Structure formats: C-alpha cells, structure tokens
C-alpha cells in the first residue's frame, strides 16, 4: 500500500493545473461548489479531472485526503 502523503500543490499538478501557491489561491478565489454539490460534479472540471477526483474518493486512494481538503476549501 502506498502511504505517500501528497500536498494540495501536488494534487493541482496531478489535475494538470498550475500548482504554485498564488495559482492555488487564485483558483480557490475564482471557483466555488454549489450548496450540496460533490467536488467531482463541479462544472469547472474536465472529464479526466472529474474522473480522477471521483475515483480518488470512491477508492479512498492516497489522494483522498487532499481531494477532501480541496472540497472543503471550495465549499460555500
């Protein structure tokens, strides 16, 4: 089992997004989840990104903690 600890920056890189601190802050400032919306269902992801996020959560992968953190930070 991979017990790697990933960072939010690494998650952004994995999603193909700019992953510097200012890039992440800008993304978080420009995007929000609708009330009750699951992170993978947000309209700002492409299919591959949404699939990755969904799989990370469903499989409780080593990315799940960072995906959860991102969901919290994007929640209203």
N, C-alpha and C positions, 0 to 999 in steps of 0.2 A: 504494500500500500504506500502510495506517495504521501508523505507527511509534510510536503513543502508548504511554507507559508508565503502566500502571494500578497502583493500590495495592490492598492487601488490603481496606482500607476501602471502596474503590470497588467491588470485587468483591462484598462483602457488600451494598452498596446495590443493585447490579445484580441480586442474588438476592432482593431485597425484604426483607432482614434489617436490623436495627439495625446501624449501622456505626461507632459510637463505639469508642474503644479498650477501654473497660470492657465494652461489649457483645460485642466480638470475643473478648476474654479469657474472658468468661462462656461464650460459645458453645463455644470450644475446650476449656474445662474440663468441659462437660456432654456433649460428643459425642466419640466415637471410632470409627474404622473397625475392622472386624473384621480379623483377620490375613488378608492377601491380598485384601481387598475393594477394588474400584475405587471411587474417590470418587463417581462418579455413581450407583453401585449402593447407596449407604448408605440405610438406611430413613428417615432424618430429612429427606430432601429431598422436596418435592412433585414432580409430574411435570414441570412447567415448569422448575424449578430443575435437576433431573437432566438434562433435555434440553439445557439451556444448558451445563452442565458437560461433558457428553459431546461436544457439538458443539465447544466450545472446544478440547478435547483432540484430537478427530479432525481438525479443520481447522487445528490449530496456529495458532489465531487470536491476536489481540493480547492476549487474556485468558489464554492458556495458561500463562504464567509464574506468574501469581497463582493459577490453579487448581492447578498443581503445588505451589506453596508451601502452599496450604491442605491438600492431600492429605498432604504431609509432616507438617504440624503436627497433623493428625488421626490419623496412623498410630500404632499401638501401639509 
